[in-house]
Every structure is written in structure tokens, then in C-alpha cells.
Amino acid sequence: MPDNKRDYYEVLGLEKGASEDAIKKAYRKLAKKYHPDVNPGDTQAEERFKEVNEAYEVLSDADKRSRYDAYGHAGVDPNFTGGASQGWGGFSGFGGFEDFDLGSIFDSFFGGGATGSSRRTAARRGEDIHTTIMLSFEEAAFGCEKEISITRIEECSECSGTGAEKGTAVETCTRCSGTGQVRSTRRTPLGVISNTETCSECRGSGKTIKTPCSECHGVGNVRKSRKIKLSVPAGIDEGQTISLRNEGNSGRNGGPSGSLLVTVQIRPHPIFTRNGTSVICELPITIIQAVLGAEVEVPTLDGKVKYTIPEGTQSGTTFRLKGKGIPRLHSSSRGDQYVKVFVEIPKNLSKKQKDLLSQFGDSLADDNYEKRKSFFDKIKDTFSK
């Protein structure tokens, strides 16, 4: 592991022991801040984005987080395996962290035959990969096709995952005869005691590699950068995750690959806001339009539509445009758009305009102002008691 790799909790701005919700919230905030689409050409932001994704990938997974809390970065290093006797080494004689569990400790003290070896050679699913994608308001509403760049662990193509150089073979460990464990006995005053421990020659795999693969150094897998095509469904919302099966890290010993988990973030729109499948829009109208009524153009996701504002419309009134909202996920139906009008009071009036407005005001009676009349009637009733 690189010595200069930052602590994952520090990367997300959290304390050790932070809750799952706190981790998710911090991740979304930082992923949006440093997303390449928001910072085009900024290599520092791109590196921070990768760092944030790497931290979240570990801390959002209970098993990985447990290993990280116990052993630091080495505990979640995918190359830190208990495979060949050459290459990547082990930890305190127990092989890679992926093979380390309490069961193997009990096996070493109380026997257990080939149980430890069978664990190490069993097929295991690859780990999931987490990343985020930034969408425009419209892309999230109507769906789109995207191409995303990821880095994942794949089976080494040079050795087909064996870890051995082409033309050579993986051999059965001569020390443990392929069991992955070595049994020893010793005499004590209490009698003969048998002890079973992980084979130090093959680190429990039962196999040895005389000539490691020059590409993967005997590990059997390598990190590769890939571009993945992603189909974004119409109606997806902020914070939702798209799962692509078998696009994550490759499995072990013939196990399936993990998934690629893509969390969606949406750029703010200059006009619209969203609440589920509803679209909200604020529309300014003039005092004349509010008083006399008017036909206005209202922006929607489908373009502009005409709407008739009724006479006497009050500021803050909300109108509904049926079926002009966000498509429902995996459905042909759509939500509605809500248009909230507010009356804009004119400024910078000329003297003539002020005089005309004053004359107009003088011509009005209390009955022309229902809310104002009702308000002052309540005041009169309240303070006359």
C-alpha cells in the first residue's frame, strides 16, 4: 500500500465510528463538489473525486470497514492475498486479510483438517465498486446513455488468473501436500499434544508458484481502467443507485465478479426544482396581469405552454399542470408540474405613473380587498373587547 495514502475517515471529514448515514451524507456532498463534470480539466479535483470514491467504497461496506478499522489500508488491499509463496506476502503468518478469520485460528489450535485450505480455495464473489455520475435535470427526468470511467480489479490475462508465468504451472505445495495446513506433535508432561497450523510455505493455499507471472507478480489479478456504458432510466432521482452486475472487481477461485454501484447526483436547474415526480416552478407576473387576468407562457420540461391566469390572482397562488412533471421510474406515467405565481411590484415609477396609481387606489373600496378587510375586521373584534 502507498505510504502517503490518507486515512479514509479524514478523506470524508469524519471521525472514526461515524454512522452509516453520516458516511453516505459526507460522500454525496464531496462527490458532488469534486465531480469531474463540475470541475472540467481540474486534475486536483479529479484526484480528490477518486479518493472520495475509494474511501466510500471501503467505509460503506461493513466487512471492509471492519478490516480497515482493525488493520488500516493493508486490511482492504485487494492485492494482499495469501496465494503464492512468492509475491505479496502475508500478515503474521496467516496469509492475506481476505483469508484471515477466527475460524482459521480455532483450526490451528484444535485441528480441523483441510478446513482452512478449503476456505482459501473456495469460490468467492468479487467486491463491489462505488462511483457517482452527475446528470442534468433533463437527463435524470427523461433518461440517457452515459459512458463512465472506472478502475477495477480483473483477472490477469497473461496468466489467466493462475499467477504463474506462461509456460509454467502452479504446483502442489510439497510441505503440506496441498492441504494448506501442517500438523505437528510434541510430548509434554501431560502427554502428546497435536497442533495444526497454516503452512508457512504456501500460506494456506496448498499451491506454490516457482515462476510468478511478470504482469501480475503472482497475484493472479491486475488493476485496469475501463469505460462502461450506462443506461440511466427515466425518472431517477438524486441519491438513487444504479447497480450493474458483474462489472465490479473480479471474483476469486472462479467466483463471480462484484457489481458496479453508480450513485446519481443531479445538477441544480435554473428554473425548476423537484420533489419526487413533481416539478416546481415560480413564475413572476405583473400587478396588471394579477388584477385583470392574462394568458402567459409557462416553461415546462416539454417546452413552453400557454396558461390563463384568472382575474384577481393573489401572489403565492399555485396552479397545477397535469402530466408535466417527472416520469415515474419504470413507468409510462408522469407526475405534475406546479406553478407558483408571485406578483412583482413595479419599481422606479415616474411621477405620472405614481399619480395614476394613486388615483386608481383612491377609486378602490375596502370590498375590493377581501383579505385586507377580513384582517382589519379581526383586529377590530379583538381589541374592542
C-alpha positions in Angstrom: 0.0 0.0 0.0 1.3 3.6 -0.7 2.7 5.1 2.5 1.1 8.5 1.6 -2.5 7.3 1.4 -4.7 9.4 3.6 -7.0 8.0 6.3 -10.4 7.2 4.8 -12.3 8.9 7.6 -10.1 12.0 7.2 -10.9 12.0 3.4 -14.6 12.2 4.1 -14.2 14.6 7.0 -15.5 12.2 9.6 -14.5 10.7 13.0 -13.9 7.0 13.4 -17.2 5.4 14.4 -19.3 7.7 12.2 -22.8 6.3 11.4 -23.8 4.9 8.0 -26.0 7.9 7.3 -23.1 10.3 8.2 -20.8 8.4 5.8 -23.4 8.5 3.0 -24.1 12.2 3.5 -20.4 13.2 3.6 -19.8 11.1 0.4 -22.6 12.7 -1.6 -21.5 16.2 -0.6 -17.9 15.7 -1.5 -18.6 13.6 -4.7 -20.8 16.4 -6.0 -18.1 19.1 -5.1 -15.2 17.3 -6.8 -17.1 15.6 -9.7 -15.2 15.9 -13.0 -18.3 17.2 -14.7 -18.4 20.1 -12.3 -14.6 20.7 -12.5 -13.7 20.1 -16.1 -9.9 20.0 -16.6 -9.1 20.3 -12.9 -6.8 17.4 -12.2 -6.7 18.1 -8.5 -10.5 17.8 -8.2 -10.4 14.6 -10.3 -7.8 13.1 -7.9 -9.9 14.1 -4.9 -13.0 12.6 -6.5 -11.2 9.3 -6.9 -10.0 9.5 -3.3 -13.5 10.2 -2.0 -14.9 7.2 -4.0 -12.2 4.9 -2.7 -12.9 6.0 0.9 -16.7 5.5 0.5 -16.2 2.1 -1.2 -14.5 0.8 2.0 -16.4 2.6 4.7 -19.9 1.9 3.2 -19.2 -1.8 3.3 -19.5 -3.3 6.8 -16.9 -6.1 6.2 -14.3 -3.8 4.6 -14.8 -1.2 7.2 -14.2 -3.7 10.0 -11.0 -4.8 8.4 -9.9 -1.2 7.7 -10.6 -0.2 11.4 -8.6 -3.2 12.6 -5.6 -3.2 10.1 -5.7 0.1 8.2 -5.2 0.3 4.5 -3.5 -3.1 4.4 -6.7 -4.7 5.6 -8.5 -3.8 2.4 -5.7 -4.0 -0.1 -7.1 -6.4 -2.8 -3.5 -7.4 -3.7 -2.8 -8.5 -0.1 -3.6 -12.2 -0.5 -2.5 -15.5 0.9 -1.6 -17.0 -2.5 1.8 -18.0 -3.7 4.9 -18.2 -1.6 6.4 -15.5 -3.7 4.9 -12.1 -4.3 2.8 -10.2 -1.9 3.4 -11.9 1.5 1.0 -12.3 4.4 0.2 -10.9 7.8 1.6 -12.6 11.0 1.8 -15.9 9.2 -2.0 -16.1 8.4 -1.8 -15.1 4.7 -3.9 -12.3 3.2 -6.5 -10.4 5.1 -9.2 -11.9 2.9 -8.3 -15.3 4.3 -7.9 -14.2 7.9 -10.8 -15.2 10.2 -11.3 -16.6 13.6 -12.2 -20.0 12.2 -8.6 -20.4 11.0 -7.3 -19.5 14.4 -9.5 -22.2 16.0 -8.5 -24.7 13.4 -4.8 -24.0 14.2 -5.4 -24.7 17.9 -7.9 -27.5 17.8 -7.2 -29.2 14.5 -9.6 -29.0 11.6 -8.0 -31.0 8.8 -8.3 -29.3 5.4 -11.0 -26.8 6.5 -8.6 -23.8 6.4 -7.4 -24.8 2.9 -10.9 -25.3 1.6 -11.8 -21.8 2.7 -8.9 -20.4 0.8 -9.7 -22.3 -2.4 -13.5 -21.8 -2.3 -15.0 -19.6 -5.0 -15.6 -16.0 -3.7 -17.5 -13.2 -5.2 -15.6 -10.1 -6.1 -16.0 -6.8 -4.3 -18.4 -4.1 -5.4 -17.2 -0.8 -6.8 -18.8 2.5 -5.9 -18.8 5.6 -8.1 -21.1 8.6 -8.8 -22.4 10.2 -12.0 -23.5 13.8 -12.5 -26.7 14.3 -14.6 -28.5 17.4 -15.8 -32.1 17.9 -14.6 -33.4 16.8 -18.0 -31.2 13.7 -18.2 -32.5 12.5 -14.9 -36.1 13.2 -15.9 -36.0 11.5 -19.3 -33.2 9.1 -19.0 -30.0 8.9 -21.1 -27.0 6.8 -22.1 -23.7 7.6 -20.4 -20.1 6.4 -20.6 -18.3 6.3 -17.2 -14.6 5.6 -16.5 -13.7 3.2 -13.6 -10.7 1.3 -12.3 -11.3 -2.3 -11.3 -9.5 -5.5 -10.5 -9.6 -8.0 -13.3 -8.2 -11.5 -13.8 -4.7 -11.2 -15.3 -5.0 -12.0 -19.0 -1.3 -13.1 -19.2 -1.7 -16.0 -16.8 -5.5 -16.4 -16.8 -5.5 -15.8 -13.1 -3.2 -18.6 -12.1 -0.4 -16.2 -11.0 2.2 -18.4 -12.9 4.3 -17.2 -15.8 3.2 -18.5 -19.2 4.7 -22.0 -19.9 4.9 -22.8 -16.2 2.4 -24.3 -13.8 1.1 -23.9 -10.3 2.5 -26.7 -8.2 1.1 -28.6 -5.2 2.9 -27.5 -2.1 5.4 -30.2 -1.1 5.4 -29.2 2.6 1.7 -29.6 3.3 0.9 -31.9 0.3 -1.7 -29.4 -0.9 -3.8 -29.3 2.3 -2.7 -25.8 3.3 -2.0 -26.9 6.9 0.8 -28.7 8.7 0.3 -30.9 11.7 3.0 -31.2 14.4 3.1 -33.1 17.6 5.1 -32.6 20.8 5.5 -34.5 24.0 4.6 -32.7 27.3 4.3 -33.9 30.9 0.5 -34.1 30.2 1.0 -36.3 27.1 1.4 -35.8 23.4 -0.2 -32.6 22.0 -1.1 -32.2 18.3 -1.2 -28.8 16.8 -2.4 -27.8 13.3 -1.2 -24.5 11.8 -1.2 -22.8 8.4 1.5 -23.9 6.1 4.3 -21.3 6.0 5.4 -22.3 2.6 2.1 -21.7 0.7 0.3 -19.6 3.3 -2.6 -22.0 3.4 -3.3 -22.1 -0.4 -1.9 -25.6 -0.9 -0.2 -24.3 -4.0 3.2 -22.7 -4.8 4.4 -20.8 -7.8 8.0 -21.2 -8.8 7.9 -18.6 -11.6 5.4 -15.8 -10.8 3.7 -14.0 -13.7 5.6 -10.9 -14.8 2.3 -9.0 -15.3 0.6 -9.6 -12.0 3.6 -10.7 -10.0 2.0 -13.9 -8.9 -1.2 -12.3 -7.6 -3.5 -13.5 -10.4 -5.2 -10.2 -10.9 -4.4 -6.6 -12.1 -6.0 -3.2 -11.9 -7.4 -2.0 -15.2 -9.1 1.3 -16.3 -12.3 0.7 -18.2 -15.1 2.7 -19.9 -18.5 1.3 -19.1 -21.7 2.2 -20.9 -24.6 3.0 -18.5 -28.3 3.2 -19.3 -29.9 5.8 -17.0 -33.7 5.1 -16.6 -36.1 8.0 -16.9 -37.3 9.4 -13.6 -34.2 8.5 -11.5 -33.7 10.8 -8.5 -30.9 12.3 -6.5 -29.1 9.8 -4.4 -30.5 6.7 -6.1 -28.1 4.0 -7.2 -27.9 2.0 -10.4 -26.4 -1.5 -10.0 -24.5 -3.1 -12.9 -24.0 -6.8 -12.1 -20.6 -8.4 -12.8 -19.0 -5.0 -13.6 -17.2 -4.8 -10.3 -13.9 -6.4 -9.1 -13.3 -10.0 -10.4 -14.0 -12.9 -8.1 -11.6 -15.4 -6.6 -11.2 -19.0 -7.4 -13.8 -18.9 -10.2 -16.3 -16.8 -8.2 -18.4 -14.2 -9.9 -17.4 -10.5 -10.2 -18.9 -7.9 -7.9 -21.3 -5.2 -9.0 -20.6 -1.6 -10.1 -22.8 0.7 -8.0 -23.4 4.1 -9.6 -25.0 6.8 -7.3 -26.8 9.6 -9.2 -26.3 13.3 -8.5 -28.3 16.0 -10.3 -27.2 19.5 -11.2 -29.5 22.2 -10.0 -31.8 23.7 -12.7 -32.0 27.5 -13.1 -35.8 27.4 -13.3 -37.1 24.1 -12.0 -36.9 22.3 -8.7 -38.0 18.7 -8.0 -39.9 16.9 -5.3 -40.2 13.2 -6.2 -42.1 13.2 -9.5 -43.3 16.8 -9.2 -41.7 19.7 -10.9 -42.0 23.1 -9.2 -41.6 26.4 -11.0 -42.0 30.0 -9.7 -43.5 32.4 -12.3 -43.3 36.2 -11.8 -46.4 38.2 -13.1 -47.2 41.9 -13.2 -49.7 43.6 -10.9 -51.8 44.3 -14.0 -51.8 40.6 -15.0 -52.8 39.6 -11.5 -55.6 42.1 -11.3 -57.1 41.7 -14.8 -56.0 38.2 -15.6 -53.8 37.3 -18.6 -52.6 34.5 -20.8 -49.0 33.7 -20.0 -46.3 31.3 -21.3 -45.1 28.8 -18.7 -41.8 26.9 -19.1 -42.1 23.1 -18.8 -39.7 20.2 -19.4 -41.5 19.7 -22.7 -41.2 23.3 -23.8 -43.4 26.4 -23.2 -47.2 26.1 -22.8 -49.9 28.7 -22.6 -51.8 29.2 -19.3 -54.6 31.6 -18.5 -54.1 33.4 -15.2 -57.6 34.2 -13.8 -58.6 37.7 -12.8 -57.7 38.7 -9.2 -55.0 36.1 -8.8 -53.1 36.6 -5.5 -49.4 36.4 -5.1 -48.4 32.9 -3.9 -51.2 31.1 -5.7 -50.2 27.7 -7.1 -51.5 26.2 -10.3 -51.1 22.6 -11.5 -50.2 21.4 -14.9 -51.2 17.8 -15.0 -48.7 15.3 -16.6 -46.0 17.9 -17.0 -43.8 16.5 -14.2 -41.1 13.8 -13.9 -41.7 10.4 -15.4 -42.3 7.7 -12.8 -39.4 5.3 -12.6 -40.0 2.2 -14.8 -43.5 3.5 -15.7 -45.2 5.3 -18.6 -47.0 7.8 -16.3 -45.7 11.2 -15.2 -46.1 13.5 -12.2 -47.4 17.0 -12.4 -45.8 20.5 -12.6 -46.8 23.1 -10.0 -46.5 26.7 -11.0 -46.4 29.2 -8.1 -47.0 32.8 -9.2 -45.8 35.8 -7.4 -46.8 39.4 -8.1 -43.8 41.6 -8.8 -44.3 45.2 -7.5 -43.0 47.7 -10.0 -40.1 50.0 -9.1 -38.7 53.3 -10.4 -42.1 54.8 -11.3 -42.3 58.2 -12.9 -44.3 61.0 -11.3 -47.1 60.5 -13.8 -47.2 56.8 -13.1 -47.4 57.4 -9.4 -50.2 59.9 -9.8 -52.2 57.5 -12.0 -51.6 54.7 -9.5 -52.7 57.0 -6.6 -55.9 57.9 -8.5 -56.5 54.2 -9.1 -56.0 53.5 -5.4 -58.4 56.2 -4.4 -61.1 54.7 -6.6 -60.9 51.4 -4.7 -63.0 50.5 -1.7 -62.4 48.0 1.2 -64.6 45.5 -0.6 -62.0 45.3 -3.4 -59.5 43.8 -0.8 -61.1 40.7 0.8 -58.1 39.6 2.8 -57.2 43.2 4.0 -60.8 43.8 5.0 -61.0 40.5 6.9 -57.7 41.2 8.6 -58.8 44.6 10.0 -62.2 43.3 11.0 -60.4 40.7 13.1 -58.3 43.4 14.7 -61.4 45.5 15.5 -63.1 42.5 17.1 -60.1 41.5 19.1 -59.2 44.9 20.6 -62.8 46.1 21.1 -63.4 43.5 23.8 
